[in-house]
Amino acid sequence: MKALLFLSEKDTNSRTSSMDDLIKNLKINNIQLEKVDIDSARGAERAESYDVMSFPSLALIREDGVVVNIWQGELPDYSFISQSIGHI
């Protein structure tokens, strides 16, 4: 399982303790995290390819590339991610 975290690296206010907690929980549960900077050309293209329109956003993707869920505009609590992948 992989998670793509879409965020603006320029926006220093976007980093919150809830984001830090989410990142920690993803690592604890062996979910690979990739940060995607939407301010870069490549990051903007990737956001568009997943129809991500607001930030921060998180896309949860299976190993075969199938999108499990996308949360846009605010990051979910880890319990929602866990439900999406069947950890509960």
C-alpha positions in Angstrom: 0.0 0.0 0.0 1.2 3.5 -0.8 0.0 6.9 0.2 0.5 10.1 -1.8 0.4 13.2 0.2 -0.3 16.2 -2.0 0.8 19.5 -0.4 2.4 22.8 -1.0 6.0 22.9 0.3 5.9 26.7 0.0 3.0 26.9 2.5 4.7 26.6 5.9 1.3 26.8 7.7 0.1 23.6 6.1 2.3 21.4 8.3 0.2 20.6 11.4 0.5 18.2 14.3 -2.3 16.2 12.8 -0.3 15.8 9.6 2.7 14.7 11.7 0.5 12.1 13.5 -0.8 10.8 10.2 2.7 10.4 8.8 3.7 8.6 12.0 0.8 6.2 11.8 1.4 5.5 8.1 5.0 4.6 8.9 4.0 2.4 11.9 1.6 0.5 9.7 4.2 0.0 6.8 2.3 2.2 4.4 4.8 3.8 2.0 4.5 7.6 2.0 5.4 9.8 -0.9 5.1 13.6 -0.6 4.0 15.3 -3.8 4.8 19.1 -3.9 2.0 20.6 -5.9 4.1 23.7 -6.6 6.4 21.8 -8.9 5.4 21.0 -12.5 5.7 17.3 -11.9 3.7 17.5 -8.7 0.9 19.5 -10.4 0.8 16.9 -13.1 0.4 14.1 -10.6 -2.3 16.0 -8.7 -4.2 16.5 -12.0 -3.8 12.8 -12.9 -5.6 11.9 -9.6 -8.2 14.7 -10.0 -6.9 16.3 -6.8 -8.2 19.9 -6.7 -7.6 21.0 -3.1 -4.7 20.7 -0.6 -3.6 19.0 1.5 -4.9 15.8 0.1 -4.1 12.1 0.5 -4.5 9.3 -2.0 -4.3 5.7 -0.9 -3.1 3.4 -3.6 -2.7 -0.4 -3.8 0.4 -2.0 -5.1 -1.3 -2.8 -8.4 -2.0 1.0 -8.9 -5.7 0.9 -8.0 -6.8 4.0 -6.0 -8.5 2.9 -2.8 -9.5 6.3 -1.6 -8.7 10.0 -1.9 -9.3 12.6 0.8 -9.2 16.2 -0.5 -8.9 19.5 1.3 -8.1 18.1 4.7 -6.2 15.0 5.9 -8.2 12.1 7.4 -7.7 10.6 10.8 -5.8 7.4 10.5 -8.9 5.4 11.5 -10.5 6.3 8.2 -7.4 5.0 6.3 -7.4 1.9 8.4 -11.1 1.3 7.5 -10.3 1.8 3.8 -7.6 -0.9 3.8 -9.3 -3.3 6.2 -7.0 -2.9 9.2 -10.0 -2.7 11.6 
